[in-house]
Amino acid sequence: MRPGALAGFTLALILAACAEDSTAPGPGSGDPNRGRQVYLTQCTACHNPDPSKPGSLAPPVKGSSPVLLEARLVRGMYPPGYKPKRESSVMQPMLHLAPAIPDLAAFLQ
């Protein structure tokens, strides 16, 4: 192989490795598959495995926005002006789930 061809081939490999994966969620969007896994492992003790149905201790959460998820999971509060589906304060903040909020929101949509 000629030196110029080898350099071109090497450059092509480097560029391919650095290119963004077009199948990966973009910034600000989440991965619904990861969100499903988080939901099933972290949320179904209180929420129904089917997020459109009421759980044993908690209301349905299908359609929950990232703003609502952030308020509940990080601050343990509701966003301003939000009317809760149930009047309870059982749910405590779950700060460890903050990085998963985009994924949860994508799954719950």
N, C-alpha and C positions, 0 to 999 in steps of 0.2 A: 504494500500500500504506500502511496506517495505521501510525503510529509504534509502537504497541503490538504489532502483528502482526510488524513488522520486528524488533523486539527479541526476540520469541518465536522467530522463525525463526533469528536469529543465535545465541540461546542453544541451540537444538536442534542447530545445526551444531557449536558448540563442544563440547557434551556428546558428540555422536557421534564427534568427532575424538579425544576423551580416553578414550572407552570402550575397555576391553580387547578385543582380538580373541579371540573365543571359539574360533577354530580354532588359535590359537597354543598351544604347549606351556606348561603352567603352571609355576610355580616348582618347581625340583627335578626336573622332567622334561626330557627331551631330545627333540630332533627327529631321528627315525630317518633322514630323508632327508639332513639335514646330516651325521649320523654316518656314513652310507654313503659320502658324498663324502670325508670325512676318512679313513675306513678305506681306500678305494680309492687315494687319493693318498699316504697316509703309511705304511700298514701292509703293503701287499701285496708289498713288496720281500722280506719275510721270511715273512709269513703268506699263506696261500692266499687268492685273491680270494673264495672261498666260505669264510666263517669257520667252517663246521662241519667243514672238512677240514684236514689237516696242510699246512703250507707247506714251502717248501724249507729253511728254517732254524728255523721256529718252529711251535709246536703249534696245534691248532684253538683258537679263542677265542670261539666261539659261547657265549652265556650268561654271559660274563664280567660280574661285578658292578661297579658304580661303585667299590666299595672296592678291588677287585683292580686295576682300571684306574688308579686314583689311586696306589696303591702302586707299580705298575710304571712308569707314565709320569712320575710326579713324583719318587719316591724311589729308583727302580731296585731295589726290594725286593719281597718278597711280604708280604701281610698276615700277622699272627701266626696260626699254626696252619694256614696254607694249604700243601697238598702240591702242588708244581709238577708239571706234566705231563711236563716234560723238565728234567733237571738241567743247566742251562747258565747262563752269565752273559753271553751275547752281547748281549742287549738293554740298551742304555744308556737313562738317563732322557731323556725327550723333553718338557721343560718347556713348550715352545711349544704342546703339545696339551692342557695342563691345562684351559683353558676349554672344550674340546670333549668332556670326559669325559662329561657327561650325554647328549650327542648320540651318542657312540660306544656308551655303554651301551644306549641306546634301540635303536640299530641292531642290536647284538649279541644282544639278547633274542630 
